[in-house]
Amino acid sequence: DTTTYSSETLNIDVQINKAIRPLSWTDETGDPWSYGSTHTAEAQAPSFDAELSYSILKTSDICTVDEATGELTALRAGVCVVQAKLAQSANYFESTSQKTLTVLPVTPESPSDVQVSLSETSATVTWLSPTNDGGTAISSYLVNLTSGDEIKTCRVAADVFTCTVDGLTEGLDYSVEVIAYSDQDQLQSQPGVTNLGVPAKVI
């Protein structure tokens, strides 16, 4: 007798569900850092089997980020938002996470090229704005003329670069300094002094 066997192929579709890898940030990433310096954003995940990249979501005029390393550079004081993205892989969906970061302003540089012109009992002082404002706009300037215990002052807005101080005592020597204020007058520069670095004299 001859026995005949038959066979057939059964195809079964098996669906493998991908998982989501939560992204988090190191504690150091959230620390504020200062204008003019660098800082590193570092994301963490249970596994890294795909490319991790970084980008700026908001206010790219405040900071920039290296796509591969997460190194941040502060361009101005303020707030920026960095995003970490872990690309999709065979077993995981794409993951993203955002972090809001704060860039702190620093003390502005001194006003430069301070000049003084004198009359009988007054002095007109001029200057140039600081080369580096510390990451936030200059808010005002303060001019001090000092002779012993006598101090004469003049304060002007950020867009004014001259000030006349009256009421000086004839015949006294006065030292002249100009101070720049920024961050709504919360930060002040070292004084910019007369370009010769010597007291001015009222004659």
Phi, psi and chi 1 to 4 in degrees:
 res  aa     phi    psi   chi1   chi2   chi3   chi4
   1 ASP       -  147.2  -67.1  -21.1      -      -
   2 THR  -110.9  127.7  -58.1      -      -      -
   3 THR  -103.2  129.2  -57.8      -      -      -
   4 THR  -109.7  129.8  -57.0      -      -      -
   5 TYR  -111.8  144.6  -64.1   93.6      -      -
   6 SER  -122.2  153.0   63.5      -      -      -
   7 SER  -139.5  156.7   64.2      -      -      -
   8 GLU  -142.9  153.0   61.4 -178.2   52.1      -
   9 THR   -94.4  130.7  -58.5      -      -      -
  10 LEU  -108.5  117.3  179.1   63.1      -      -
  11 ASN   -97.4  127.2  -65.0  -40.7      -      -
  12 ILE  -121.1  123.7  -59.5  175.0      -      -
  13 ASP   -84.4  122.6  -66.7  -32.1      -      -
  14 VAL  -110.0  119.1  177.6      -      -      -
  15 GLN   -97.8  124.3 -177.7  176.5   -0.4      -
  16 ILE   -99.1  117.0  -60.8  176.1      -      -
  17 ASN   -77.9  130.7  -67.7  -36.9      -      -
  18 LYS   -79.6  153.1  -68.3 -175.2  176.7 -177.3
  19 ALA  -105.3  167.1      -      -      -      -
  20 ILE  -107.7  130.2  -63.0  175.4      -      -
  21 ARG   -97.7  114.5  -68.7  160.7  -63.8 -178.2
  22 PRO   -69.5  135.8   25.3  -33.2      -      -
  23 LEU  -100.4  139.5  -82.8  174.6      -      -
  24 SER  -133.4  178.8   60.5      -      -      -
  25 TRP  -123.8  147.6  -59.8   87.2      -      -
  26 THR   -65.6  154.5   61.8      -      -      -
  27 ASP   -58.9  -37.5  -68.5  -19.5      -      -
  28 GLU   -65.7  -26.6  -67.0   77.4    9.8      -
  29 THR   -60.0  -37.1  -64.1      -      -      -
  30 GLY   -78.6   -6.4      -      -      -      -
  31 ASP   -68.2  135.3  -68.3  -17.9      -      -
  32 PRO   -62.2  151.0  -18.5   30.6      -      -
  33 TRP  -138.7  167.0   86.1  103.5      -      -
  34 SER   -94.2  147.7  -62.2      -      -      -
  35 TYR   -53.7  140.7  163.4   74.9      -      -
  36 GLY    85.6   -0.6      -      -      -      -
  37 SER  -120.1  175.5   65.3      -      -      -
  38 THR  -111.0  161.3   58.5      -      -      -
  39 HIS  -152.2  153.5 -174.7   66.6      -      -
  40 THR  -117.0  127.0  -59.7      -      -      -
  41 ALA   -89.8  129.1      -      -      -      -
  42 GLU  -132.7  113.5 -174.6  177.7   -5.0      -
  43 ALA   -90.9  154.3      -      -      -      -
  44 GLN  -128.3  147.7  -56.5  174.8  115.6      -
  45 ALA  -148.6  158.6      -      -      -      -
  46 PRO   -59.1  -32.2  -23.4   34.3      -      -
  47 SER  -150.5  149.9   64.3      -      -      -
  48 PHE  -122.3   87.2  -72.3   95.7      -      -
  49 ASP  -111.5   18.9   61.0  -14.7      -      -
  50 ALA  -149.4  173.4      -      -      -      -
  51 GLU   -72.9  132.5 -179.0 -177.8    5.7      -
  52 LEU  -104.5  128.8  178.0   66.0      -      -
  53 SER  -135.6  161.5   61.3      -      -      -
  54 TYR  -126.7  150.1  -61.4   89.6      -      -
  55 SER  -153.0  163.6   61.3      -      -      -
  56 ILE   -97.5  125.1  -61.4  -62.8      -      -
  57 LEU   -88.2  -39.2  -75.7 -174.5      -      -
  58 LYS  -136.3  147.4  -66.3 -178.5 -179.2  178.7
  59 THR    53.7   63.0   52.8      -      -      -
  60 SER   -69.5  -10.1   58.1      -      -      -
  61 ASP   -80.6   -8.7   58.0  -29.4      -      -
  62 ILE   -90.4  -43.1  -60.5  -62.5      -      -
  63 CYS  -151.4  158.9   62.3      -      -      -
  64 THR  -122.1  161.2   61.5      -      -      -
  65 VAL  -137.1  141.2   66.6      -      -      -
  66 ASP   -75.3  123.2 -175.2  -74.8      -      -
  67 GLU   -58.2  -35.7 -178.6 -179.9    0.4      -
  68 ALA   -90.1  -39.8      -      -      -      -
  69 THR   -99.2  -19.3   65.9      -      -      -
  70 GLY    80.4    8.4      -      -      -      -
  71 GLU   -71.9  125.6 -176.9  175.7   79.8      -
  72 LEU  -102.1  142.3  -67.0  145.1      -      -
  73 THR  -120.9  127.4  -60.6      -      -      -
  74 ALA   -83.1  124.4      -      -      -      -
  75 LEU   -98.2  -34.4  -56.0  176.9      -      -
  76 ARG  -147.8  165.3  -62.4  -67.3  -67.8  168.8
  77 ALA   -76.1  145.6      -      -      -      -
  78 GLY   148.6 -155.5      -      -      -      -
  79 VAL  -123.1  134.7  173.6      -      -      -
  80 CYS  -133.4  159.7   62.7      -      -      -
  81 VAL  -118.8  121.8  179.9      -      -      -
  82 VAL  -105.0  142.8   62.7      -      -      -
  83 GLN  -117.8  135.9  175.0  175.3  -89.7      -
  84 ALA  -104.2  137.4      -      -      -      -
  85 LYS  -131.4  124.5 -178.8  173.6   73.4  173.0
  86 LEU  -104.0  115.8 -167.5   55.7      -      -
  87 ALA   -64.3  158.6      -      -      -      -
  88 GLN   -64.6  144.8  179.6  173.7  -80.4      -
  89 SER  -131.0 -172.9   67.1      -      -      -
  90 ALA   -62.9  -31.6      -      -      -      -
  91 ASN  -112.8   -7.5  -61.9  -45.0      -      -
  92 TYR  -134.6  147.8  -64.9   96.8      -      -
  93 PHE   -76.1  166.0  -68.3  112.1      -      -
  94 GLU   -64.7  140.9  175.5 -176.7  -72.9      -
  95 SER  -124.0  141.2  -60.8      -      -      -
  96 THR  -134.9  155.4   60.5      -      -      -
  97 SER  -152.6  144.8 -178.8      -      -      -
  98 GLN  -116.1  150.4  -66.8   82.2   42.6      -
  99 LYS  -138.0  129.0 -171.2   72.5  171.7  178.6
 100 THR   -89.8  127.9  -60.2      -      -      -
 101 LEU  -122.8  148.4  -57.4  172.6      -      -
 102 THR  -114.9  128.9  -59.5      -      -      -
 103 VAL  -103.7  123.2  178.9      -      -      -
 104 LEU   -90.7  141.6  -58.1  175.2      -      -
 105 PRO   -73.0  158.9   28.1  -34.5      -      -
 106 VAL  -121.8  171.4  -61.9      -      -      -
 107 THR   -60.7  131.9  -59.0      -      -      -
 108 PRO   -70.0  159.7   24.4  -32.4      -      -
 109 GLU   -71.1  167.4  -68.7 -177.6   -3.0      -
 110 SER   -72.7  148.6  -56.5      -      -      -
 111 PRO   -58.5  149.6  -22.6   33.3      -      -
 112 SER  -116.4  168.2   61.3      -      -      -
 113 ASP    51.3   50.1 -163.9   26.6      -      -
 114 VAL   -72.3  126.4  177.4      -      -      -
 115 GLN  -126.0  148.8  -56.4  -77.6  -17.4      -
 116 VAL  -132.1  130.6 -177.0      -      -      -
 117 SER  -118.5  138.2   60.2      -      -      -
 118 LEU  -114.3  146.5  -57.7  169.1      -      -
 119 SER  -122.5 -162.5   62.3      -      -      -
 120 GLU   -61.0  -50.8  -70.5 -175.7   -6.0      -
 121 THR  -134.1   27.9   56.7      -      -      -
 122 SER  -144.6  161.6   66.7      -      -      -
 123 ALA  -138.2  133.6      -      -      -      -
 124 THR  -104.9  121.2  -62.4      -      -      -
 125 VAL  -109.0  135.7 -176.1      -      -      -
 126 THR  -127.1  158.8   61.7      -      -      -
 127 TRP  -161.2  171.7   60.2   90.8      -      -
 128 LEU  -112.0  151.2  -61.9  177.8      -      -
 129 SER   -66.4  155.9   60.3      -      -      -
 130 PRO   -59.6  144.8  -21.0   32.0      -      -
 131 THR   -64.0  -37.2  -56.5      -      -      -
 132 ASN  -122.7  119.1 -174.2  -22.0      -      -
 133 ASP   -88.2    3.1   62.4   10.8      -      -
 134 GLY    82.2   11.2      -      -      -      -
 135 GLY    98.4   -6.3      -      -      -      -
 136 THR  -141.5  153.9 -171.9      -      -      -
 137 ALA   -63.7  142.9      -      -      -      -
 138 ILE   -62.5  136.4  -61.5  -62.5      -      -
 139 SER  -106.4  -28.1   49.7      -      -      -
 140 SER  -168.6  170.5   66.3      -      -      -
 141 TYR  -128.0  142.9  -66.3   97.9      -      -
 142 LEU  -119.3  127.5  176.4   66.7      -      -
 143 VAL  -107.8  127.8  178.5      -      -      -
 144 ASN  -119.3  129.5  -68.7  -36.3      -      -
 145 LEU  -115.8  120.3  -84.2   74.6      -      -
 146 THR  -125.6  134.2  -54.8      -      -      -
 147 SER  -140.2  103.3  179.8      -      -      -
 148 GLY    61.4 -124.1      -      -      -      -
 149 ASP   -85.7   -6.9  -66.0  -27.0      -      -
 150 GLU   -87.7  125.0 -179.1 -179.2  -38.3      -
 151 ILE  -128.5  125.5  -58.8  176.2      -      -
 152 LYS  -113.0  134.2  -59.5  -67.9 -174.8  179.1
 153 THR  -127.9  161.0   64.9      -      -      -
 154 CYS  -151.5  132.6  176.3      -      -      -
 155 ARG  -122.7  135.1 -167.4  149.6 -161.0  163.2
 156 VAL  -134.1  165.2  -64.9      -      -      -
 157 ALA   -72.7  170.4      -      -      -      -
 158 ALA   -64.8  -26.0      -      -      -      -
 159 ASP   -95.4   11.5   57.8  -11.1      -      -
 160 VAL  -111.9  133.3  178.9      -      -      -
 161 PHE  -126.2   27.9  -56.2   99.3      -      -
 162 THR  -150.5  149.7 -177.2      -      -      -
 163 CYS  -155.7  135.1 -174.3      -      -      -
 164 THR  -106.6  125.6  -61.6      -      -      -
 165 VAL  -107.3  122.4  179.7      -      -      -
 166 ASP  -103.5  172.4  -62.3  -46.1      -      -
 167 GLY    79.5   22.7      -      -      -      -
 168 LEU   -76.1  153.9  -56.9 -178.4      -      -
 169 THR   -88.9  123.5  -58.3      -      -      -
 170 GLU   -61.9  134.0 -168.6  171.8  -19.8      -
 171 GLY    92.2   -8.5      -      -      -      -
 172 LEU   -89.3  153.5  -67.8 -177.6      -      -
 173 ASP   -91.3  133.5  -69.9  -22.4      -      -
 174 TYR  -121.8  135.6  -71.4   83.9      -      -
 175 SER   -88.5  144.0   60.4      -      -      -
 176 VAL  -121.0  129.8 -179.5      -      -      -
 177 GLU  -141.0  148.9   63.6 -178.7   19.1      -
 178 VAL  -124.4  128.4 -178.3      -      -      -
 179 ILE  -115.5  132.5  -60.8  171.5      -      -
 180 ALA   -95.1  135.8      -      -      -      -
 181 TYR  -114.2  143.3  -74.6   81.3      -      -
 182 SER  -137.2  178.7   65.5      -      -      -
 183 ASP    53.9   53.7 -167.0   28.2      -      -
 184 GLN    53.6   43.7  -73.6   76.0   51.3      -
 185 ASP    68.3   18.9  -68.1  -11.7      -      -
 186 GLN   -85.8  -23.0  -62.4  -57.9  -55.3      -
 187 LEU  -121.2  143.7  -64.1  171.7      -      -
 188 GLN  -133.2  147.5   70.2  177.5   66.1      -
 189 SER   -81.9  169.5   70.7      -      -      -
 190 GLN   -67.2  150.2  -68.1  -64.6  -46.5      -
 191 PRO   -65.1  141.2  -18.0   30.0      -      -
 192 GLY   -92.2  130.3      -      -      -      -
 193 VAL  -111.4  174.5  -63.2      -      -      -
 194 THR   -54.9  146.6   54.3      -      -      -
 195 ASN   -62.8  -22.5   59.7  -33.5      -      -
 196 LEU   -86.4  -15.2  -63.1  176.7      -      -
 197 GLY    71.6   23.2      -      -      -      -
 198 VAL  -127.3  158.4  -62.9      -      -      -
 199 PRO   -61.1  146.4  -21.7   33.1      -      -
 200 ALA   -86.2  151.4      -      -      -      -
 201 LYS  -121.2  130.8 -173.6  170.6 -175.2  178.8
 202 VAL   -91.6  125.5  178.4      -      -      -
 203 ILE  -109.2      -  -60.4  173.8      -      -
